[in-house]
Amino acid sequence: MPNVVLLMSDSHNPKISSVYGHPFVRTPHLERLAASGTVYENAYTPSPLCVPARSAFMTGRYVHEIEVFNNCKVIPAEHPSYGGVLASQGVRTVYVGAAANLYRNPFDLGFSEMPRVKRTEPSLTTSFVRNPLPRRSLNRNYGPRAGVWQYDIGTVDYAVRWLKETAPALTEPWVLVVNVQPPHYPLVALPEFWAMYDGLGDLPRYGPDHPAAQHPYAEDLRYYFNTSEATEEDIRGMRQGYYAAVTFVDRQLGRLLDALEQSGQLDQTVVAYTTDHGEMLGKFGLWWKHCLYEDAARIPLVVAGPGFAAGARVKTPVSLLDFQAAIFEA
């Protein structure tokens, strides 16, 4: 019976990776995973928004079934999680890292262990009014910055230690879920990663004037986030920061793969990389997610290990719910 390791990032557009064809963004460890496993070319999120997407994945149910439609967590839903169900069946389930974007108190979800998880109080989003539509400012914070991503590095440090020290001694099967925040905003980066993309901060191929960008909902989103504030310099800088963050996440995947190899567990472990939703990254003048354009709705999904063919690429559309079912199958 194989074990499972999942690395889950936040807001990763799959097109921004070498595995999915980007010409210069470096993701060598994702390539390493793909060479030994399967790339799902048309994987999708249940919702292009954090809490609905992660709640759907956690419960294995579509958003309309759990009625978690937005990032408001005032009334937590009471649906069982995959971590709790598997734990009740004798599987050690370990959830490491941030858990803010979940539909209820994470410590009520039933996971066997939840290290480095902090409970967040229920939050109320107050910008639901549509007439008049409220406005926010686009987060144009980008650039090299020492000391960022330290929480995420600590999360992967913990997971590496767990794989090397705890997992080999377990007699029951286990599932380890590792959560990191990048490439989510703000698009600041450790100088090492920022420097990898010096001069490569480009502009989107399609801007807000493209015919496909004229849907009224897209117009509302541009107004809501005040995206016209972004200058060409901002756009290039934000995209450079995003590229740097993607490569940082890839480095963390490499650390997990190395730990599995060094502890002799790689061959009997299903290893997966995915995210909660995509990122528009300036395409059609849009940033963040919040829409059903391809860049916001599509996600990366690469899985290797027992039951997954090496070097395969699958065009059949799948979703996060399919991978959740694959955890149970494993």
N, C-alpha and C positions, 0 to 999 in steps of 0.2 A: 504493500500500500504506500504510494508516494506521499511525501509531504508537500507543502505549498509555501512559496515565498512570493508576495506581491509588493512591488514598489509602486506607489500611487502618488503622482504629482498633482499639481493644480493648474488648470488653464493651459494645457499644452496642445497647440495646433499641430497635428501630426505632420503637416507639410513642412514644418520647421524641424527637420531631422534628415540625416543622410539616408536613413532606411526608407523614408517615404519620398526620396528624390530631390531634396534640397541640394543645390550645387555647392554650397560652401559651409553650411552649419555642421559642426563636427560632433558626431554621436557614435564613436567607435565601439562603445560597450553595448549600445543598442544593436549595432551591426553584429557584434559577437553573439548576442542573444538570438538574433534573427538567423544567423548561420546554423545554429543548432536547433532552431525551432521554427515556428510558424508566424508569419506576418499577416494580420487581418487588414486588408487594404481598405475596407469600407466598414469600419467600426464606428458606432454612434453612441452618444450619450442619451439617457432617458429624458434629460432636460438641460438646456444650455444655461444653467444657473446652479450655484454651488449646493445649497441645502437640498433642493429637490433631486438633483443628480445623485448626490451621495446617499440620501435617504432611500431612493429607489434601489441603488446598489446594495445598501445594507439590508433591506427587507426582501429584495428579489421581486418587488412588485412595481408596476408602473405608477407614475405620479398621480394619475387620476384615481387609482385604487387607494393610495395612502393619503391623498388630499393634502400633500405638502407641495404647494404650488409656488412658494416664494421663499425668501430668506427670513421671514418672520417666524420666530420660535416661541410665541406666547403660549400656545396650547400644544404641548408635545404630544405626538401621536403615540399609540401603544402597540406597535407592530413588533414581533420578534425579529431579531437580527440573525444573520448567518453565523456570527460568532457565538451567540447564545445557543442556537439549535445544534451546531456542531459540538459545542462543549458538553451539551446534555447527552450526546451520543459517544462520548469518550475521546474526543479530539481536543488537544490542547490548542486553544486559540489565543493568539497574542497580537494585540493592536498597539503599535508604537507611534507616537507623534501626535500632531495636532488633531483635535476632534471637535473643533468649533462648529463645523458645518454639518451637524447631525440633527436629526429630528427629535431627539430627546436626550436626557442626561446620559452621557456615555457610560457611566458606571452602572446604569440600569440595563445595559444591552446584553449582559451575560457572558462577555469574553472572559477567558480564564485569567488573563493578565492584561493590564492597560498601562504600561509604564510610560512616563513622560506625557501623560494625558492630563489636561486640566479641564475641570468643569467650567463652562461658561453659563452665565445667567441667561434666562430667556430674554430675547431681544425683540424690539418692536420697530419695524420699518414704517416710517410715517409718510413716505413719499408715494403713496398709492393714488393720489388725486390725479385725474386726467384732464379736468377742466376747471381752472387752468393747469396745464402740465408744469410740474415743478422743474427746477434746474439744479444741476450739480456742476462742479468743476472737474474736468478731466485730470487725472493724476499724472502730471508731467514730470514726476520725480525720476530722474535717471542719471546714470554716470557711474564711474568707479568709486567704490567706498569700502574702506577697510572695515572688517568686523561684521559684515552682513552675513546672513545665512548660518549664524552660529548655532541657533536652535536646531536647524535641520542637520547640520554636521553632527551635533550631539545625538540626535535621533538615530542616525545611521551608525554612529559609534556604538550605541547601545545594541542595535540590531546585530552588528558584526560580533560583538562580545557574546550575545545570546546564541548566535549560530555556532560559534567556536566552543563555548564553555557549557551551555545548557542543553542545546538540541542533541548533541551526540549521546547524552546520558538518558534521554527520554525513552521510555518503553512504549508510549502511545504515539499515534500519528499527530502531527502538528501543522498549524497554519500560522504563518508570520506575516502580518500586514504592516508595511512601513510607509508612513505618510510624510511627504515633504511639501513645503509651500511653493517654491519656485516651479515654473516661471511666472507665477502670479505677481501682480504689482506689489510694491513699487519696483520699477525696472532698474534698480541699482545693482551693481555686481562687484564681487571681489576683483581687485585690480588685475589679478592673474587671468581671469576669464574675460574681463572687459577688453584687455589688450589683445586677445585672440582675434577680435573683430574690429580692430582699429581700421578705419577707412571703409568698412563694409556695412555701415548703417545706411541702408538704401530706402527707397520710397516704394509704396505699394504699386503694383501694376495697374490697379483699377482704383480710381478716386471717387469722390462723392458725385461727380458729374456723369458717371457711367449709367446707362439706362437701367441696369439691374439694381442700382442704388436708390431708385426713386419711389420705392414702395412707401406708403404713408407711415408705416411702422418704423422703417429705417429713418425717415425724416424726423419722426418723434425722438428716436434714440440720439440722433446727432444733436437735436435741440436740448434734450434732457441732460446729456453729458457735456454740452457746450464744446463740442469737438472742434469748432472753428477756431478755438483759442490756440490750437497746436500749430506752430510754425513748421516750416520745412526742417529746420534744425531740430526741433522737438521730435518730429516724426523719425528722422534718422537716428537720433539718440535713443529714443524709446525702442526702436527695432534692434539696435545694437545691444541694448541691455537685455532684451528678450533672448537674442541669440546666445549671449553669454550665460544666461540663466538655464537655458536648455542644455548647454554643454556641462554646466555644473551638475544638473540632475543626472546626466549620463555618467558623470564621474562617480556619483553615489551608487548607481546601478553596478558599475564595475567593482566597487568595494564589496557589494553583497555577493556578486559572482565569485570574487576571489575568496571570500570567507567560506562559501560553500565548497569550493574546490579544495581549499586547504584543510577543511574538516572532513573531507571524503564523502560529502553528502550530495554533491551536485547531480550524480546520475539517478538518484532516487527522489529528486525534488522537482516539482513543477514550478518554474520560475516565470513570472509575468511582469510586464510593465504596462501601465495605462495611466489615465488621468480622469478627472471628473467631467470636463468639457473642453472645448477649444478656445480660440482667441482670434478676434477679427484682425488685430494688429494693424489697424489703419485702412484696411481694405474697405472700399465704398465709404471712406471717411468715418468708419466705425471702429471703436475700441472696446475691449472687454468681450462680453458674450451677449446674453439677453436676446438673442434672435436665432432664427432657424436657417440662416445662411450656412453654407457648408463649412466655412472656417470656424464657426462657433459650435456647430453640432457634431462635427467629426472628431474622433479621438484616436490616438495611437493605441494599438493592442498587439503586443508581441509576446508569445508564450512558447516556452521550451520545456522539455522534460518528458516523462512517460506519457504516452498517448498523443503527443504532438510531433508531427513529421518535421524532420530537419530540412531547412532550406525551402520550405513551402511558402507560397503566397496564396491566400484565399480571397477571392473577390466577393463571395457571398456576404451580403450585409449581416452584421451581428451587432450586439449592443453590450453594455455593461452587465445587463441581466443574464446574457448568455455566459459571460465569464463567471458570474456568481454561481450559475448552475454547474459550471465546469469544476469549481472548487468542491462542490458536493460529490461530483462524479469521481474526482481524484480520491 
